[in-house]
Amino acid sequence: MFPTIPIGYSGHEIGLAPTWSAVTLGASFVERHITLDRAMWGTDQAASVEIIGMHRLIRNIKDIEKAMGDGVKRVYESEQSSLRKLRR
């Protein structure tokens, strides 16, 4: 929507899917609270991400960015013969 303006996402929800969705929709950076134990006392603990969740969050964001590609359409060598057949 705003290609020249970096958009961020600050997540305070339980779960990681909304953060992944924000990245898919173009968020350039994300902010999540991190904790050692979500069961600890505190106002943000329940919506915070534990260490293992942070690893999942980062891994999946990298996968999303890779899947989204760079926006350049390419025809690979392995696709050339099919392309010629389909363009007839």
C-alpha positions in Angstrom: 0.0 0.0 0.0 2.8 2.4 0.9 5.8 1.2 -1.0 8.1 4.0 0.1 7.2 4.0 3.8 8.3 1.2 6.0 5.4 -0.1 8.1 5.8 -1.9 11.4 3.7 -4.2 13.5 3.5 -4.3 17.3 1.9 -7.5 18.4 0.2 -7.9 21.8 -1.9 -10.9 21.0 -1.7 -14.6 22.0 -0.2 -16.7 19.2 2.1 -16.0 16.3 -0.2 -16.1 13.3 -1.2 -12.4 13.3 2.5 -11.4 13.3 3.2 -13.7 10.3 0.1 -12.2 8.6 1.5 -8.7 9.1 4.8 -9.7 7.5 2.9 -11.3 4.6 0.9 -8.1 4.2 4.1 -6.0 4.0 5.3 -5.2 7.5 9.0 -4.2 7.4 9.6 -4.9 11.0 7.8 -6.4 14.0 7.8 -6.0 17.7 6.8 -8.7 20.2 7.3 -8.9 23.9 9.5 -11.8 25.0 9.5 -13.8 28.3 11.1 -16.7 29.9 7.8 -18.1 31.1 4.3 -17.0 30.0 2.9 -18.3 33.3 4.9 -15.7 35.3 3.0 -12.9 37.0 2.8 -9.7 35.0 0.5 -7.8 32.7 2.2 -8.7 29.4 3.2 -12.2 30.2 0.3 -14.0 28.5 0.8 -12.2 25.2 4.5 -12.5 25.3 6.5 -15.0 23.3 8.7 -17.5 25.0 12.2 -18.3 23.6 11.0 -21.3 21.6 8.2 -19.2 20.2 10.6 -16.5 19.2 12.7 -19.1 17.3 9.5 -20.2 15.5 8.5 -16.6 14.8 11.9 -15.8 13.2 12.1 -19.0 11.2 8.7 -18.6 9.8 9.2 -14.9 8.9 12.3 -15.9 7.0 10.3 -18.6 5.2 7.6 -16.1 4.4 10.1 -13.6 3.0 11.7 -16.3 0.9 8.3 -17.5 -0.4 7.3 -13.9 -1.3 10.4 -13.6 -3.5 11.8 -10.4 -4.9 8.9 -9.5 -7.2 10.9 -10.3 -10.4 9.2 -12.8 -12.6 11.6 -15.3 -14.2 11.3 -18.2 -16.6 13.7 -21.0 -15.5 15.5 -23.2 -18.0 13.4 -26.2 -16.8 10.2 -24.3 -17.8 11.3 -23.2 -21.3 9.9 -26.3 -23.2 6.5 -26.0 -21.5 6.4 -22.3 -22.2 7.0 -22.8 -25.9 4.2 -25.4 -26.1 1.7 -23.2 -24.2 2.3 -20.1 -26.3 1.2 -21.7 -29.6 
